[in-house]
């Protein structure tokens, strides 16, 4: 199992599914990672980073004791995590389109 982390950006865990190795289906819960659950977790993590950045910006605008540098770092983390999520989405769509074009 390997963790993907980019300095504070949400960790996304990727594991080899034994269900796929034994010829099972991708949605099987036989000890493997459910792909849909992994995607939901990743989107939830990106949403939490975005909510944190929004709260820090709001606190700064209301005159709170937030540091401008930490607010900008939080905003950039939210931006990078969103861009990463969109690239993953694009790869998934591309893979689906490739499979759709296959002829059996």
C-alpha positions as CSV (number, residue, x, y, z in Angstrom):
1,X,0.0,0.0,0.0
2,X,1.4,3.4,-0.9
3,X,0.3,6.9,0.2
4,X,0.4,9.8,-2.1
5,X,1.0,13.1,-0.3
6,X,2.0,16.6,-1.4
7,X,3.0,18.5,1.7
8,X,-0.4,18.9,3.5
9,X,-2.5,18.0,0.6
10,X,-4.8,15.1,1.4
11,X,-3.3,11.6,1.5
12,X,-4.8,9.3,-1.0
13,X,-4.1,5.6,-0.4
14,X,-3.8,3.3,-3.3
15,X,-3.6,-0.5,-2.8
16,X,-3.7,-3.6,-5.0
17,X,-7.0,-5.3,-4.7
18,X,-6.8,-9.1,-4.1
19,X,-10.3,-9.3,-5.7
20,X,-8.9,-8.1,-9.0
21,X,-5.9,-10.4,-8.9
22,X,-8.0,-13.5,-8.4
23,X,-10.4,-12.6,-11.2
24,X,-13.1,-11.1,-9.0
25,X,-15.0,-8.0,-9.9
26,X,-13.8,-4.5,-9.3
27,X,-16.7,-3.8,-6.9
28,X,-16.0,-6.8,-4.7
29,X,-15.3,-6.2,-1.0
30,X,-13.2,-9.4,-0.6
31,X,-10.5,-7.5,1.4
32,X,-9.7,-5.1,-1.4
33,X,-10.2,-1.4,-1.7
34,X,-13.5,-0.3,-3.2
35,X,-12.7,2.1,-6.0
36,X,-15.9,4.2,-5.4
37,X,-15.2,4.5,-1.7
38,X,-11.6,5.6,-2.5
39,X,-12.9,8.3,-4.8
40,X,-15.5,9.5,-2.3
41,X,-12.7,9.7,0.3
42,X,-10.5,11.7,-2.0
43,X,-13.2,14.2,-2.9
44,X,-14.1,14.6,0.7
45,X,-10.5,15.3,1.6
46,X,-10.3,18.0,-1.2
47,X,-13.5,19.4,0.1
48,X,-12.1,19.7,3.6
49,X,-9.0,21.5,2.4
50,X,-11.2,23.9,0.5
51,X,-13.4,24.5,3.5
52,X,-10.3,25.2,5.6
53,X,-9.0,27.7,3.1
54,X,-12.4,29.4,2.9
55,X,-12.6,29.7,6.7
56,X,-9.1,31.2,6.9
57,X,-9.9,33.7,4.1
58,X,-13.2,34.6,5.9
59,X,-11.3,35.1,9.2
60,X,-8.7,37.3,7.6
61,X,-11.4,39.5,5.9
62,X,-13.3,39.9,9.1
63,X,-10.2,41.2,10.8
64,X,-9.2,38.1,12.7
65,X,-5.7,37.4,13.8
66,X,-4.8,35.3,10.7
67,X,-1.4,35.6,9.1
68,X,-1.7,36.6,5.4
69,X,1.1,34.1,4.5
70,X,-0.7,31.1,6.1
71,X,-4.0,32.1,4.4
72,X,-2.2,32.2,1.0
73,X,-0.6,28.8,1.7
74,X,-4.0,27.4,2.6
75,X,-5.5,28.8,-0.6
76,X,-2.7,27.4,-2.7
77,X,-3.1,24.0,-1.1
78,X,-6.8,24.0,-1.9
79,X,-6.0,25.0,-5.5
80,X,-3.3,22.3,-6.0
81,X,-5.5,19.6,-4.4
82,X,-8.4,20.6,-6.7
83,X,-6.2,20.5,-9.8
84,X,-4.9,17.1,-8.8
85,X,-8.5,15.8,-8.3
86,X,-9.4,17.2,-11.8
87,X,-6.4,15.4,-13.4
88,X,-7.4,12.1,-11.7
89,X,-11.0,12.7,-13.0
90,X,-9.6,13.4,-16.6
91,X,-7.6,10.2,-16.5
92,X,-10.6,8.1,-15.3
93,X,-12.7,9.6,-18.1
94,X,-10.0,8.9,-20.7
95,X,-9.7,5.3,-19.5
96,X,-13.4,4.9,-19.7
97,X,-13.5,6.3,-23.3
98,X,-10.6,3.9,-24.3
99,X,-12.5,0.9,-22.9
100,X,-15.7,2.1,-24.7
101,X,-13.8,2.1,-28.0
102,X,-12.7,-1.5,-27.7
103,X,-14.3,-4.1,-29.8
104,X,-14.8,-7.6,-28.6
